[in-house]
Each structure stands twice: as structure tokens, then as C-alpha cells.
């Protein structure tokens, strides 16, 4: 009897020791804390931990889109968020990824659009893109999708880094530099509203710079993943009318080696528990199956495709590989 008791206790102790090791911990590469990637990624991590048995997740601060492509391609992170133009360039080995094709990444979904937001102080005298010439301008953190979008938009409209004093600052640094007068304008490519601009607008009178129709068309010609977008009136304090700009979808992506069942469960949880994400950040209002299927620029992971097939929605051929 004692021997059986001891064996039972030993078996129980072994189970307790092995169980934590069998739990799967996922890392979600996001961006800076002042943008939308980090709170959105944190919300997704909560959903994964809560609803996918034997799996937990945590959001990680990164340099955003460009860096995240490398993290996923190398297997250093499990899930990441990135701008569609950057993800497409990495997958095809074009643009900043010329000569290093990262074609082992696969999409789970496009989750919401990033709006390019060009912010300055109300009294700066900057009223359009052309006024940036000769000014100190933050173009986003090094390796971020914001810099890719800003540089593409500027170049499409005849402005290069030779024409401005570029600063490579993250979202919070850009807001602080504007507040302190260390720069004249700054770019954000992020889901609106974003905390760093919200906080800036409560302490300073800001102005969002609208793009003209011609500037938008030039940007669309230069980058096919861009789309016209209007920032709504009241999105930030002091914004009294809609502001025309451009947007780029944000893609949730993984390495092609991710287990198919896991990719399926993540995709299913994302859409079926989206109300909980919306409560964390309003950008998740755009997280829909329709948006995902119509805005994703690279092939989907087979696990994600299995979920979309269950919805009955038509799947564009370009998403199947």
C-alpha cells in the first residue's frame, strides 16, 4: 500500500514537472508603445492565452514592420504585425529587401488599416507636403513601416531626404520632439487614434496635414498597397474637419513552419473574439473576415485558410500557395 502511494505521488510530481514544459509560449512582435501595434498585440496575446488550450502569448516591443519581417523569417518571434507594403516587399525581395527575399512568411489576416498621419504644431506655418522642405521632420523609427511609407509618399511627390532634415524617431519620441520644438513635423503610420498623438493634442494645439488629390494619386502610383483614407473629424482634439491622407493595411503574419492547427486556432480566436479586442483598441473595429481577404498582399498560412474556408467567404487565388 505504501509503495503504491509512493508511486502515485511520484507520478503526480512528474506530471507537475512536465506540464509547464509542454505549455507553448508565443511571442508577438509589435512596435513601439506609443502606436497601435503594441496594445493590439497585447490584446491578441490575452485572447490566445485565454482561449487556446496549452498556449500563452506575450507582446514584445520592436522596431515594427521591417524588423518584424526578419524576426519571423528567422524564427525569433512567432507572430508579428507589419504594414502591407513592407510585408509584400519582404516576401518578394523588393524595395528595402532587395537581395534578401523572405518568402517563408505567411499571413493569418489583414487586421486594420494604418493611416499616414503628418502632424505639426498649429502655428508652424506648414500647410502641405511642399512646406516640409528645409524643415526638421521625423520620418519614423529606423526599420519601421512608418519610415517606408513616409519615404515613399515624399519621393512620389518630388521630396527626398536631401530636401529635409530627417530624424528617425519612434512615435513617443516624435510627439515629445514636437512638443519641445525640436522638430517641425512628424509622420505616423498607425491605426487612428493613437495614444502618442492623443496625448500631444491634450497639451499642445496640433494640426494634421491633408494630402491633395494629386499627392494621393502620386502615392498610389508609387505603391499599389496604398489606399485613400480620410481621418475623421474629431479623431484628435483640435481636428475640426476630415483630413485626406493614405492608408496601408496591417498584416498579421507568421513563419510558414507554424503548426497548421495552431495557425487555425489563432485565426479563429482573432475573429470570433474580436469584440474583446475592440474593447482594448478601436482599430479592431476593422478586423473583419472581409477586410482580411480583400487586403492581404501575400499568401495565407494553410491553417488560416482552413478557417476562412469555414466562413464560406470566397478566397482570392493569390492568397493560396
N, C-alpha and C positions, 0 to 999 in steps of 0.2 A: 504493500500500500504506500509505504513511504517512498519507495523507488518510483512508483507511478506518479506520485505527487511531485517528486523532484524533476522527473522527465517532463511533466506537464508545465511546470514552472520554467524549466529551461527552454522549452519550445515557445512559450509565451514571450520570454525575454528575447529570444531570437527574432520573433516576429516584430517586436517593438523596435529592435535594432535595424531590421531590414526595411520596414515600412517607409521611414523617411527617405531612405536611399532610392526607393522606387518612385517617389514623387517627382514629377517633372517640373523644373523651374524654367520659365521662359523669360527672355529679356526683350523688351520692346524699345527699339531705338527711335527717339523722337526728335527733339530740337532744344532750343533754349526755353527757360522757364517763363519768359515773357511773351511767348507765342501761343498758338493753339495746339501744336503737336503734343506738347508735354501734358497739359490737362486731358486732352483727348486720349492719348496713350495711357495715361494713368487710369482713366475711366475704363478703357478696354481691358487693362490689367485686372481691375476689380471684377469685371464680368467673367473673365477667364478663370480667375481664382474661385469665384463664387459658383459658377455653373458647369465647369468642365472637371469631372472627377479626376483626382490624382494629378492635377495640374495647377500650378500657380504662376503668376507673372508679375513683373515689375517694370515700370517705365524708367528709361535711362536718358539723362541729358546728353545731347550730342551736338555736333555742328550742323545737323539737319541733312537735307536731301543728298548732297554729293557724298558726304561722309557715310551716310546710311547705306548707300548703294554698296560701298566697299565692305561695310560691316556684314551685310547679308551675303554678299558674294563669297566672302572668306569664311562664313560661318561663325563670326564673332558675336553676332546677335541673331535672334530667332525670327523676329518680326520687326518691320520698320515702316515708317511713313515717309513719303517723298513726293515732291512735285512731279507731275506727269512729264513735263519736258525733260527733267533731269533723269527720271526713270527710263524714259524712252531713249535718251542719248546713251545712257549706260548700257542698256540692253542691245542697242545697235552699234555701239562703239563709235559714236559720232560726237561732234562738239567737244566738250571738255574731256570726253572719254575716248578721243581719237587714239587708236592704237592699243586700247585695252577693253575689249568687249566683255561685258559682264552678263552673258546670256544665260547664266544659271539662276537668275531670279525669276520668280513667277508672282503674279498678282493674286490677291484674295478679293480685292474690291477697290473701286474709287469711292472715297468716303465723303468728301465735300469739296467745294471749290475754294482755292486761295485767291483772294483779291489783291492785286498790286495796289498798295496804298502809299502815296507820296505825301509826306507830312512836312509842314513847315510852320513857323510862327505866323500869326495873323498879320503882323506888321513887317514881315521880312521883305516885302516887295517882290516875292516870287509868285508868279501867277500862272506859269506854264512850264513845260519841259525846257523850252529855249532859255528861260531865265536861270537855269541851273549852271550855265556856262560861267566859269570863273568862281563858282561857289564851292563851299565845303559840303560834301554830300556823303552820307553813309549809304553804302550800297548793299549792306548786309554782312553777316559773319562770313569769314573765309570758309569755303566749301559748302555754303548754304544755297538752297534753291532761290532765295531772295536775290542773291548776287547774280545768279544765272539769269533770272527774269529781268532784273534791273538792267544788266548789261545788254541783253537782247533788245529790250524796249528802247534804250538810249541809242544803241547802234542803228536800229531800224529807222530812227529819226535823226540821224546825222550827228549824234553826240558820242564822243569816245571819252575814255578816261583822261586823255590829253586835254580835254576841254574843262574838266572839273578837278577839284582836289578830293579824290575819293578817300573815304575812310571805311574800313571793314569792321563794322561794329555789330554786335548782336542786338536783339530787339530792346532789351533793357538799357544797354549802353547807348543805343541810338536815342532813346527817349531822354536819358539823363543828359546827353550831349546837347540835344535841342533845348532842354530846359535851362542848361547852364550857358548857352550861347556859344558852345564850342564848335558847332556845325550849323549850317544854314537850312538843310533839308535832309530827310532820311526816307529810305524805302523800306517798306514791309511787304512781304508776300505771305499772307496769312489769312486764315478764316476770320472774318469780322463778326463781332467786335473782338479785339484782343486786349488783354489786360494792360500791356505797356502803354498803348495809346490811350486807353480809358483813363489810366492814372495821370498821364501827362495832361489830358484835356481838363482834368479837375483842378490843376494848379496853374496852367497857362492857357492863353487863348490861341488855339491852333487853327490851321487851315489845311484842308485836303485839296490837293491839286488835281483838277479834272483834266482828262485827256481829250483832245479834239477828235472828231470823226476820222480825219486824215491820219492822225497819230495812231489811232486804234487799228485802222486798216493796214498801216505800215507794219505794225507789230504782228498782226495776224498773218501777213505775207511772210514775215521772217520766221515765225514759229507756229506751225499748224495746231499745236495743242493749246494755244491761247484761245480765249473766247471773250466777247464783250461782256461787261458786267457793270451794274450800277449800284454803288454803295448807297444804301437807303438814307433818307433824311432822318436825322436824329441818331444815327449809328454811334456818334460820339457827341459829347457836349459841344455846342457851337456849330455843328454841321446842320445848316438850316435848309438844305436842298439836296436832292440826289447828286452824286458825283460819278461821272462816267469814267470807267477805267477798264482794265482787262483782268481776266482770271485764268487760273490753271487748276485742273483737278488735282486733288491729293490722292495718292495711291497707297494702299496698304499692301505690302509685298513681303515675300519670304523666299528662302532658298528652295530650289526645285527638289532637294532631298528631304524636305519636311514630310513626315508621315502623312499619308493621304487622309486617314481618319482624323488626325489632329487638325489638319487644314480645314476639313469639313466641319468639325465641331466649332472651330474659331469663327468661320464664316457664318454658320447657323446662329451662333450666340450673338454675333455682331448685329444681325438684322432682327432677330426675334426678341432681343432685349434692348433695342435701340432707345426706348423711352428712358431707360436708366442713364444712357449716355447723354441724351438731351438735357436731363436734369443737371448734368455736370458742365456741359458747354453747348450753347445753342447752335454751334456749327453742325452738330449731329442731326439737326433737322433735315439736312440734305443727304443723310446717309440712307439711301433707298436702293433697292434692287435695280430699279430703272436707271438711276444715275450711275450705278456701278457698271452695268452692262453697256451703257452708251458713252462712257467717258474714260474707260480704261485703255491705255495705249499698248500694253504688252500682253502676251498670253497668260491665261489664268492657270493656277495650280489645279491639278485634277480633283483634289478634294473640294476646292471652291466650286468647280464646275458641277460637281455632283449636287451641291446644294442648289445652284441656280437651275439645274435640270428639274429638281423637285418643285420649284416655284412655277414651272410651266412657261416662264418668260423665254422669248426667242434669244438665243445666244449668238452674237456676231461671230462668223467664222474666224476672224483674226484673233479671237481670244482662245482658240483651241489649237493646241500643238501636240 
